[in-house]
Amino acid sequence: MDSSAENSIFLGGGGEDYATQQFLNLKYANRHGLIAGATGTGKTVTLQIMAEGFANAGVPVFMADVKGDLSGLAAAGSADFKLHEAFTSRAEKIGYSDYLYEDFPVTFWDLFGEKGHPIRTTVSEMGPLLISRLLELSEAQEGILNIAFRLADEEGLPLLDLKDLQALLVWLGESRKDLSLRYGNISVQSIGAIQRRLMVLENQGAAGFFGEPALELSDLIRTDKNGRGQVNILAADKLMASPRLHATFLLWLLSELFEDLPEVGDPDKPKLVFFFDEAHLLFEDAPKALVDKVEQVARLIRSKGVGVYFITQNPADVPEDILGQLGNRIQHALRAFTAKDRKNLRLAAETYRDNPRFSTEEAIRDVGVGEAVTSTLLKKGVPSIVERTLIRPPSSQLGPISDKLRKEVINASDLDEKYGAKVDRRSAFEILKSRAEQAAKEAERLEAEEEEMSVAAREYSSARRYSGSRVGRSSSRNTGRRSSQKSFGEKMTKMVVKELTGTTGRKIVRGILGGLFKGR
């Protein structure tokens, strides 16, 4: 192989007769990239060979496996495979002299915990912006969610899973009259709408995503004993049935990487490469605030040593401000059957440095399966002249592995014990349940005391008598003023107790609050 292969990833052969080897420079691999092309043009294989290249260079990778095909990275290719001769012939044609079959260190992940180690995060870590995006909330509903998060912080109520958020919203609704004076109008209808969205999310099986143990990012950035980067594969076939959850999760993961990883400046190779498949799902109907956040993360995260590669059918799916930051590009064929298609094709071609040997627009339209138009960053980050490239064949298995082999890989990982069992520690749900129970008991106690009071004392306490002294009761219970340092939660508890000292109040506590926590 060419000497320029050092500190680079071999992509394939370009130029005349595909004899000129094309590389992706690792030094500029964290400056992001784009893999685009119509369905069936070879994007998945390109994704596979790039993951292989990064892994062999000691760079961990994270990617979503939409169709299940990328699981083949865990197994070596075989000479018995039907495309063996085609692969070896292509390797010879592009000068890939050291082509061989091999498997790669793969870790399988799954938000639903079925085809990989469970991935979890807490409601607090996800934050109100992303949860609002996930639930498709209106501006007013998002405002109430922000109030809920603020109260959780002030009251020391950990929001770990969905039942924590659901319980907090019930408490917010019950206390809305007093809270509205401080935070603005809190609509019962809006709270109900949020609760319905949470129920839909729960019914879709996403409840398992929220909770503990939460994912530690360090478990994604690992190498094996031979120094090869770990290939993290997220099972996304079922996840794609909930496209908004898929996009929100990947954006959350990208944001966590940005916030937690230290600055590394301009490294010789990335610390992690993040492949964002079906990128159009992220930007489809996304509010401007969310698109701005993606743009900010994409612009700044490269200084953390993370490269982000968007995979989509058409470059037009990615906003221009973000597209302009994607320096490494592999463009498979684009179809041009309509006027809009032809416009998108022309715009895509205009983003490359022209090659005098051919028309870039025609090349993007005409390249065959397994072939692409490529341009990568060279010295000082200057993009290379566009080239028609025959993508190299994969070394790992093309297509999915068996369920048996997948299970063996999962069980052999040291992460199975760490993330296998969900932990449910004391959080907002349990704390609010305890408060409700205490309020109910206090209401019962005060009601019992009132029943024991004489008629005169009862009339006195209810302000029906305007003179005289209390009969048979100590005034110590009412001495002293409430400290101004009392927490908001304590004040709310006192208010609840005051309102619930009667029989009707006790039924409310037992009915509404008791029913909320029944069977949990």
C-alpha positions in Angstrom: 0.0 0.0 0.0 1.0 3.6 -0.6 3.3 5.2 2.0 0.8 7.9 2.5 -1.3 5.3 4.3 0.5 6.1 7.5 -1.8 7.9 9.9 -4.6 7.6 7.4 -7.6 5.4 6.6 -7.7 3.8 3.2 -11.0 4.4 1.5 -10.5 3.0 -2.0 -9.0 3.7 -5.4 -9.6 6.8 -7.6 -8.1 8.4 -10.7 -7.5 6.7 -14.0 -8.5 3.0 -13.7 -9.0 3.5 -9.9 -5.3 3.1 -9.3 -4.7 6.2 -7.2 -5.3 5.3 -3.6 -7.6 7.6 -1.6 -7.2 8.2 2.1 -8.9 10.0 5.0 -6.2 11.8 7.1 -6.6 10.9 10.8 -5.3 14.3 11.8 -8.3 16.0 10.2 -10.9 13.2 10.9 -12.3 15.1 13.8 -13.4 17.9 11.4 -16.5 16.0 10.7 -17.9 14.5 7.5 -20.8 13.4 5.4 -21.8 10.1 3.8 -24.7 10.6 1.4 -26.4 8.8 -1.4 -29.7 7.2 -2.5 -30.9 3.9 -1.1 -28.9 0.9 -2.4 -25.9 2.9 -3.5 -23.5 1.5 -0.9 -23.6 3.8 2.1 -23.7 0.9 4.6 -20.6 -0.7 3.2 -18.8 2.7 3.3 -19.8 3.1 6.9 -18.5 -0.4 7.6 -15.1 0.1 6.1 -14.7 3.4 7.8 -15.5 1.8 11.1 -12.9 -0.9 10.4 -10.3 1.8 9.5 -10.8 3.8 12.6 -10.8 0.7 14.8 -7.5 -0.5 13.4 -6.1 3.0 14.0 -7.0 2.8 17.7 -10.0 5.1 17.4 -13.3 4.0 19.1 -16.5 4.4 17.0 -20.2 4.8 17.9 -22.8 4.0 15.2 -26.5 3.1 15.0 -27.3 -0.1 13.1 -30.6 0.7 11.4 -30.9 -2.5 9.4 -28.8 -4.9 11.4 -26.1 -5.2 8.8 -23.4 -3.5 10.8 -23.3 -6.3 13.3 -21.2 -8.1 10.8 -18.2 -6.1 12.1 -18.1 -8.7 15.0 -17.2 -11.5 12.6 -14.5 -12.0 9.9 -15.4 -12.2 6.3 -15.1 -15.6 4.6 -13.7 -17.1 1.4 -17.0 -19.1 1.2 -19.0 -15.9 0.9 -20.6 -15.4 -2.5 -18.9 -12.1 -3.1 -15.4 -13.4 -2.2 -14.1 -13.3 -5.8 -15.6 -9.9 -6.4 -14.0 -8.5 -3.3 -10.5 -9.9 -4.0 -10.8 -8.6 -7.6 -11.7 -5.2 -6.4 -8.9 -5.2 -3.8 -6.4 -6.0 -6.6 -7.8 -3.4 -8.9 -7.4 -0.6 -6.3 -4.0 -1.7 -5.1 -5.2 -3.0 -1.7 -2.3 -5.6 -1.4 -2.7 -6.4 2.3 -6.5 -7.1 2.1 -7.5 -9.8 4.5 -10.6 -11.0 6.5 -10.8 -10.1 10.2 -13.3 -9.4 12.9 -13.3 -6.3 15.1 -13.8 -5.6 18.8 -17.6 -4.9 18.9 -19.8 -3.8 21.8 -23.5 -4.1 21.2 -25.9 -1.6 22.8 -29.7 -1.3 22.8 -32.0 1.3 24.4 -34.5 -1.5 25.0 -32.0 -3.9 26.4 -32.9 -6.7 23.9 -30.0 -6.9 21.4 -27.3 -5.3 23.5 -26.3 -3.8 26.8 -29.0 -1.4 28.0 -28.3 2.3 27.6 -29.9 4.5 30.2 -29.8 8.1 31.3 -31.7 10.0 33.9 -34.5 12.5 33.2 -32.4 15.2 34.8 -29.4 14.5 32.5 -31.7 14.6 29.4 -33.0 18.0 30.4 -36.2 19.9 29.6 -35.1 21.0 26.1 -34.5 17.5 24.7 -37.4 16.0 26.6 -39.7 18.7 25.1 -38.3 17.8 21.7 -38.9 14.1 22.4 -42.5 14.7 23.5 -43.2 17.3 20.8 -44.5 19.8 23.3 -45.8 23.3 22.6 -44.1 26.4 23.9 -46.5 26.6 26.8 -46.1 23.0 27.7 -42.3 23.3 27.5 -42.6 26.2 29.9 -44.3 24.1 32.5 -41.7 21.3 32.0 -39.0 23.9 32.8 -40.9 24.9 36.0 -41.0 21.2 37.0 -37.2 20.9 36.5 -36.6 24.1 38.5 -38.7 22.9 41.4 -37.0 19.5 41.3 -33.6 21.3 41.7 -34.9 23.6 44.5 -36.6 20.8 46.4 -33.8 18.2 46.0 -36.0 15.9 44.1 -33.9 13.6 41.9 -35.5 13.0 38.5 -34.2 9.6 37.5 -37.0 7.8 35.6 -40.4 8.5 34.0 -42.4 7.8 37.2 -40.4 10.5 39.0 -41.4 13.1 36.3 -45.0 11.9 36.3 -45.2 12.2 40.1 -43.7 15.6 40.1 -46.2 16.8 37.5 -49.1 15.6 39.6 -47.6 17.5 42.6 -47.2 20.5 40.4 -50.8 20.4 39.4 -52.1 20.0 42.9 -50.0 23.0 44.0 -50.6 25.1 40.9 -52.5 28.0 42.6 -49.6 28.9 45.0 -46.9 28.1 42.4 -48.5 30.2 39.7 -47.9 33.3 41.8 -44.2 32.6 41.6 -43.7 31.0 38.2 -46.7 32.2 36.1 -49.8 30.4 35.0 -49.7 26.6 35.3 -52.5 25.1 33.3 -54.0 21.8 34.3 -54.7 21.1 30.6 -51.0 21.5 29.7 -50.0 19.2 32.5 -52.5 16.7 31.3 -51.1 16.9 27.8 -47.6 16.3 29.0 -48.7 13.3 31.0 -50.4 11.8 28.0 -47.3 12.2 25.9 -45.3 10.5 28.7 -47.8 7.6 28.7 -47.3 7.2 25.0 -43.6 7.2 25.4 -43.9 4.6 28.2 -46.2 2.4 26.0 -43.5 2.5 23.3 -41.1 0.8 25.6 -38.9 3.9 26.2 -39.4 3.9 29.9 -36.4 1.5 30.2 -34.2 4.2 28.7 -34.6 6.5 31.8 -33.1 5.2 35.0 -29.9 3.9 36.5 -27.2 2.8 36.2 -26.7 5.6 33.6 -24.3 5.2 30.8 -20.7 6.2 31.6 -19.1 7.8 28.5 -15.8 6.2 29.3 -17.3 2.9 28.4 -17.7 4.1 24.8 -14.1 5.3 24.5 -12.1 2.1 25.0 -9.5 0.0 23.1 -8.9 -3.8 23.2 -5.7 -5.5 24.3 -4.2 -5.0 20.8 -4.8 -1.3 20.8 -7.7 -1.4 18.4 -10.6 1.0 19.0 -13.9 -0.4 20.2 -16.8 -0.4 17.7 -20.0 0.5 19.6 -23.0 -0.6 17.7 -26.5 0.6 18.7 -29.3 -1.7 17.7 -31.7 0.7 16.0 -34.0 -1.5 14.0 -36.7 -1.3 16.7 -35.7 2.2 17.7 -36.5 3.5 14.2 -40.2 2.8 14.9 -39.8 5.8 17.3 -37.7 8.2 15.1 -37.9 11.1 17.5 -36.6 9.0 20.3 -33.8 7.8 18.0 -32.8 11.4 17.0 -33.2 12.8 20.6 -31.0 10.0 22.1 -28.2 10.5 19.6 -28.3 14.3 20.1 -28.2 13.8 23.9 -25.2 11.5 23.6 -23.4 14.0 21.4 -24.2 16.8 23.9 -22.9 14.7 26.8 -19.7 14.1 25.0 -19.3 17.8 24.3 -20.0 18.7 28.0 -17.9 16.0 29.7 -14.8 15.5 27.5 -11.8 17.8 28.1 -10.3 20.0 25.5 -7.5 18.3 23.5 -6.8 21.0 20.9 -5.7 19.5 17.6 -5.0 15.8 18.2 -3.1 13.4 15.8 -6.3 11.3 15.7 -9.8 11.5 17.1 -10.6 10.2 20.6 -14.0 9.0 19.2 -15.9 9.1 15.9 -19.6 9.4 16.0 -21.7 8.3 13.0 -25.1 9.9 12.9 -27.3 7.7 10.6 -30.6 8.8 9.2 -29.5 12.4 9.9 -32.6 13.9 8.4 -34.6 12.7 11.4 -32.7 15.1 13.6 -33.6 18.2 11.6 -37.0 17.3 10.4 -39.5 19.7 11.9 -36.9 20.7 14.5 -37.3 24.1 16.2 -34.6 26.6 15.6 -33.3 26.4 19.1 -32.5 22.7 18.6 -30.9 23.2 15.2 -28.8 26.0 16.8 -27.7 23.6 19.5 -26.7 21.0 17.0 -24.7 23.6 15.0 -23.0 24.7 18.2 -22.0 21.2 19.3 -20.8 20.3 15.8 -18.7 23.5 15.6 -17.1 23.1 19.1 -16.9 19.3 19.7 -14.0 18.8 17.4 -11.8 20.5 20.0 -12.7 17.7 22.3 -11.3 15.2 19.8 -14.7 13.9 18.5 -15.4 13.6 14.8 -19.1 13.6 13.7 -20.2 12.0 10.5 -23.7 12.5 9.2 -25.2 9.8 7.0 -28.2 10.7 4.9 -29.7 10.2 1.5 -29.4 13.8 0.4 -26.9 16.5 1.5 -29.9 18.9 1.4 -31.3 17.1 4.5 -28.5 18.8 6.6 -28.9 22.6 7.3 -26.3 24.7 5.4 -24.6 26.1 8.5 -23.9 22.5 9.6 -23.1 21.2 6.1 -20.4 23.8 5.8 -18.5 22.3 8.7 -18.4 18.8 7.1 -15.0 18.7 5.5 -14.6 15.0 4.7 -17.2 13.9 2.2 -18.2 10.6 0.5 -21.0 11.1 -1.9 -22.7 8.0 -3.4 -25.1 8.3 -6.3 -28.0 10.8 -6.2 -31.0 10.3 -8.3 -32.2 13.2 -10.4 -35.7 12.4 -11.8 -37.5 15.7 -10.9 -36.6 19.4 -11.1 -36.0 19.5 -7.3 -33.7 16.4 -7.6 -31.7 18.1 -10.3 -31.4 21.3 -8.2 -30.2 19.3 -5.2 -27.7 17.4 -7.4 -26.3 20.7 -8.7 -26.1 22.2 -5.2 -24.3 19.1 -4.0 -21.8 19.2 -6.8 -21.0 22.9 -6.1 -19.6 22.0 -2.7 -16.6 20.2 -4.1 -13.3 21.4 -5.6 -13.6 20.7 -9.4 -11.6 18.0 -11.1 -10.7 18.9 -14.7 -11.1 15.3 -15.8 -14.8 15.1 -15.3 -18.0 16.9 -14.4 -18.7 16.6 -10.7 -22.5 16.9 -11.2 -22.4 14.1 -13.8 -20.2 11.9 -11.6 -22.5 12.1 -8.6 -25.4 11.1 -10.9 -23.6 8.3 -12.7 -21.4 6.5 -10.1 -22.3 2.9 -9.7 -23.0 0.8 -6.6 -19.9 0.7 -4.4 -18.5 3.8 -6.1 -18.5 7.3 -4.7 -17.4 10.8 -5.3 -14.9 11.7 -2.5 -13.1 14.7 -1.1 -11.2 14.7 2.2 -9.1 17.3 4.1 -5.4 17.5 3.3 -2.6 19.5 4.9 -3.9 22.6 6.8 -7.4 21.4 6.4 -7.7 22.2 2.7 -10.2 19.9 0.9 -8.8 17.7 -1.8 -9.9 17.8 -5.5 -13.0 15.7 -6.0 -12.3 12.2 -7.2 -14.4 9.2 -8.4 -13.5 6.4 -6.0 -14.1 2.7 -6.0 -14.7 1.9 -2.3 -12.5 -0.8 -0.8 -14.2 -4.2 0.1 -14.9 -4.9 3.8 -12.7 -7.2 5.9 -15.5 -8.1 8.3 -18.6 -10.0 7.4 -21.0 -8.3 5.0 -24.4 -8.6 6.5 -25.8 -9.4 9.9 -24.4 -12.0 12.3 -26.5 -14.8 13.9 -28.5 -14.1 17.1 -26.3 -16.8 18.8 -23.1 -15.0 18.0 -24.5 -11.7 19.0 -25.5 -13.2 22.4 -22.0 -14.6 22.8 -20.4 -11.2 22.2 -22.8 -9.6 24.7 -22.2 -12.2 27.4 -18.4 -12.1 27.0 -18.3 -8.3 27.6 -17.4 -7.0 31.1 -20.2 -4.5 30.6 -22.9 -7.1 30.9 -22.7 -7.2 34.7 -22.4 -3.4 35.0 -25.5 -2.5 33.0 -27.5 -5.6 33.0 -29.8 -4.9 36.0 -31.7 -1.7 36.5 -31.3 0.1 39.9 -34.2 2.0 41.4 -33.0 4.2 44.3 -34.9 6.8 46.3 -35.8 9.7 44.0 -38.6 12.2 43.4 -41.3 9.5 43.2 -40.4 8.0 46.6 -39.9 11.4 48.2 -43.3 12.7 47.1 -44.9 9.5 48.1 -43.5 9.9 51.6 -44.7 13.5 51.8 -48.2 12.4 50.7 -48.3 9.7 53.4 -47.0 12.1 56.1 -49.6 14.7 55.1 -52.4 12.1 55.2 -51.3 10.9 58.7 -51.1 14.5 59.9 -54.5 15.2 58.6 -55.9 12.2 60.4 -54.2 13.2 63.7 -55.5 16.7 63.6 -59.0 15.5 62.8 -58.9 13.1 65.7 -57.7 15.9 68.0 -60.5 18.1 66.8 -63.1 15.4 67.5 -61.8 15.3 71.1 -62.2 19.0 71.6 -65.1 20.3 73.5 -67.8 22.2 71.8 -66.6 25.4 73.2 -63.0 24.8 72.0 -64.3 23.8 68.6 -66.3 26.9 68.3 -63.4 29.0 69.4 -61.0 27.4 66.9 -63.5 27.9 64.1 -63.8 31.6 65.0 -67.5 31.4 66.0 -66.8 32.8 69.4 -65.0 36.1 69.8 -64.2 36.2 73.5 -63.2 33.8 76.2 -60.3 31.4 76.5 -59.6 28.0 75.0 -60.9 25.1 77.1 -58.7 22.2 78.0 -56.1 22.8 75.3 -52.5 23.9 75.5 -51.5 26.8 73.3 -48.0 25.5 72.9 -48.9 24.0 69.6 -49.3 27.4 68.1 -46.4 29.2 69.8 -43.7 30.8 67.7 -43.6 31.9 64.1 -42.7 29.9 61.2 -39.0 30.5 60.3 -38.4 32.5 57.2 -35.7 30.0 56.4 -38.2 27.2 55.9 -37.9 25.6 52.6 -40.6 26.0 50.0 -41.4 22.3 50.3 -42.0 22.6 54.1 -44.4 25.5 53.5 -46.3 23.5 50.9 -46.6 20.6 53.3 -48.0 22.9 56.0 -50.5 24.3 53.5 -51.5 20.8 52.5 -52.0 19.8 56.1 -54.1 22.8 56.8 -56.3 22.1 53.9 -56.7 18.5 54.7 -57.7 18.6 58.3 -61.3 17.7 57.6 -62.9 14.5 56.5 -63.1 15.7 52.9 -59.5 16.6 52.9 -58.5 13.2 54.2 -60.4 11.6 51.4 -58.5 13.7 48.9 -55.2 12.6 50.3 -56.2 9.0 50.3 -57.9 9.3 46.9 -55.7 11.4 44.6 -52.3 11.1 46.2 -52.8 7.6 47.5 -54.1 6.4 44.2 -51.1 7.9 42.4 -48.7 5.8 44.4 -50.8 2.7 44.7 -49.2 -0.4 43.3 -45.9 1.3 42.5 
